[in-house]
Amino acid sequence: MKVWDKGWVRFRIHVVSALFAVGMAVMLFRAFQLMVIEGGRLGAMAREDYTGRVKLPPMRGAIYDRNGRELALSVQVWSIYAHPDKISDRKQAAKKLASIINEKPAEIMTILDPKTKFAWIRRRVPSSVAEAVRSAGIEGVVVVPEPGRYYPAKELAAHVIGFVGRENQPLEGIEKRYDEMLRGDQGTLLQIRDAHSRTISVLGPDRLEQGTHDVVLTIDNDLQYKAHQALKEAVTKRNAAGGHCIVANPDTGEILAMAVMPEFNPNSFDAYSSEARRNRAVTDSFEPGSVFKAFLLAAALEEGAVSPETAFDCENGSYSIGGSTIRDVHKHGILTAAEVVAKSSNIGAIKMGMRLGYEKLARYLKRFGFGRKTSSDFLGEREGFIRDPSRAKLIDQATVFFGQGITVTSLQLAMAFSALANGGKLMKPIIVKKILNEHGETIKENHPSVVRRVITSRTSDLVTMILEGVVSKEGTAPLAAIEGYRVAGKTGTAQKVDPLTKRYSDRKFVAVFGGYIITEKARLVVVVVIDEPRGVSYGGVVAGPVFREVGRWSANNLGMDPTPAAPEAAKDIPSAKEEAVDPKRALVLEVADEIRSGTVPDFTGLSMREALKTAYSLGLKTVLKGSGFAAAQEPEPGTDLRDAEVVTLTFNPPLEAVVNRSAVKR
Amino acid sequence: MSEGRFREVPHYDYTILVPAVALLVIGLVVVYSASAHLALYRIGDSYFYLKRQAVFALIGIGFMVAAKNIKVSFYEKMVYPLLILSLMFLIMVLIPGLGHKAGHASRWISLGFFSFQPSELAKFALVLYLAQSMAEKKSEMAYFSRGLIPHLAVAGIFLMLVVVQPDLGTAVILGTWVMMLLFVGGVRIRYLVLLFIASAPVLLWLVLRASYRMKRIFAFLNPWDDPRGIGFQIIHSFLAFGSGGVTGAGLGDGKQKLFYLPEPHTDFILSVAAEELGFLRLICIMGLFILVVYRGISVSLKARDLYSCYLALGISSMMGIQVLINMAVVMGLLPTKGLTLPLMSYGGSSLVMTLFGIGVLLSISSQAKKG
């Protein structure tokens, strides 16, 4: 009997068949709906879900010193994070993690808060730990490579370089200022992730390849090291609150070293207070004290208000002005302008300043770069304060003449001293020498840039001559003298304003020495500031030795030839250093022998500086007229020295360039 | 179609064999794609599931060829021994120590190399019994006592044993299937309606007393209310289908198998196939299933006797129901239920028994032509 003979069975089978047909039709339609009609929307949702976007903090560019030594570089480190909400067995995960990273399981349990979607377990682990975590394959735990920042020089130049935070965000210094160059483009890495947030495959970086740039600083690591060590030693020895030391090339404005105390290690920057991380050489302005007399002298000479020989009555150490009494540490009677600076007489400075006029001084100070920022490369740089002439009372003016009532930064001082050293030009300070692209090609270079000429090179030479006296045995800073080199400089010991009493403290001082080393071919400016030294506070005693140590070491290191080119100068320099500054002392003590047997030499043809040197070495006072080379003299050559106390020299003005060159080179 | 050309050769019904083998091969490929990542994480060998499935496929083909060459009348003598054997297995599953637990349910008996799923054997025993018994009773099927009670009693015992595993879903599917066979066998429709009405409260009670069943129902009704929780599975199945689009992500390039889909190589194999192969190829897969099921039904129509007819219909409708329900589940038309897709999903017992069933269909088909 055939089944299909039974119509009812056949019919019922067809009913079942039809049910399946309807069912399959529904399935087909449903598939069409899900895949074709809603495919785009669902597909996009799926992609959103499985595509992990990992922000790629790019490998920051490196920061080098001028000789290519690494000051800041990027290294690959590993970090471990978790998606606590995706961990089913948190206890087990915590236990496993704990054993690998050597931590208490309970600690990790608190990190693995199931309500959170993301939690760092540990940042910056060595690759061995990273590998162990990865091979443990713990659900919801991910190991990612991260670029870390490492500062191999540690504390050296840390205040200049600055540092980046944990997320490589720039926080201070060059790191922050040049972040745009250093960081390159923020990249995003697209990854395929499984439901436990494990990376399955990498779709590739979703980034615009701009690359990172390296920054080359003008800092010389060796000089920086020396400046750092010497400064640290002095700050420690003097139990000081802090200090700064800047070494600069006055001819280019390049900062070769910028050391700041207290120090900090940028590799663990968060272990230090923000006080320690501040680049005080630019962010702190202070009253410079007597150092400022160097600039008063320069302005007064340039304006012709005084000559080195102009005599001032120093009132035996006590002088009333504007209702206040100014006292000198040492009582002086009559001093020449040169002596006022060399012996650092405040009363002499006031009289010199009054002869120049406050308004003119203020103008010169501004031209020397005080009262405004020097550069945009230093973050948080202070402008300093110069009292406006219209608002300066007599006593205000008087204090400015000897460096109180005015504030400056160490960097401003370094640039102003550079102007004295380089023949009168204010240079723009350079800290970034050049910027390299990822192929090491220079894409930007900072060339020396003259902001303005402040004083003539003649004045510059004159000031240098006089400042050389400061480091003589009779000056205020014999401890700053460096054998074999000509050194010009000025000390300063400024009273600080007590923040509580708002008056000058008699215990808190800033000890300053600013100066420069001169050779035939090169010059070097060093500014040392010691903040609040305990005990002895004199700039010459506290800051001077740092200047000498840093200066001597730097000059040697840079190969600055200590032997002067001019043969006569070679003889002259040692004595000049001692005698030039203090003509009176020289006359009495050391020149006595020569006076008995000597005659007035022939000055003609000498440059002003050579003439001055010669005159000083013989104990002769000079009256200088004109500029250029000596053309006439009074008294005549051959006159017995005992009959000649003052020699009047007349200079012929040649082409200024010639003067400059000869003055500079000699 | 191919019947003409291959008439004299071993009388294989290629309209069933070819789509079935095609599905088997597609299944192997998709199983590998779906399970590689998972296998690598769980076992450390991305080929683990593929290798096992290939072995099962070979065993299954052996069973299929054997079944093709066994006359179906042979099984008539086996009905009661098989019924008793599968009942024993179903009881053994429940005995702690013998049954192999997966999650909450005891559905397997561990045999070392693989775990045997007694409910697969039970299905075959049940269809044999029903076919034999219904064919024997013929027109008496219309009587309540003769047509309904004995079958209901036997099926009821099986269903109960499956429910207590607990595997309510399989029980419901088996119940539906039994009712469908009884309907074809001649049981009056009003009895079936009454049966359906009577079973509804039991079903409701079973669902309400188990919170995980409630959850599944809620997840089915409102998957988007808790996309990270109870809706996670089904939403990711939607996303798999959506990602597939018209042309698919490409074989191996699916993403939802990366632990987003709960069981990418078993229950949700079709989602993986949809994502990687796309709508057009999914239609082809569905077409192959339709072909197998409808060729099976047409075999039942052409069968030489009522027993063969019922047997063929039982086997093909079982497959059809599983295919429909699995598709409905992965496309969110039914609550999530652990049910594999015949021929494609990973799973030894299911694959071997399905291929065996196809062998039986081939046998019936070849006998029908001879007769």
Interface residues (C-beta under 8 A of the other chain):
Chain A: M1 K2 V3 W4 K6 W8 V9 R10 R12 I13 V15 V16 S17 L19 F20 G23 M24 V26 M27 L28 R30 A31 F32 L34 M35 V36 E38 G39 G40 R41 L42 G43 M45 A46 R47 D49 Y50 D85 G137 I192 R193 D194 A195 H196 I200
Chain B: H37 Y41 M180 F183 V184 G186 R228 H236 F238 L239 A240 F241 G242 S243 G244 G245 V246 K255 Q256 L258 F259 Y260 A274 G278 F279 L282 I283 M286 F289 I290 V293 Y294 I297 S300 L301 K302 A303 R304 D305 L306 S308 C309 L313 S317 G320 L324 M327 A328 M331 L333
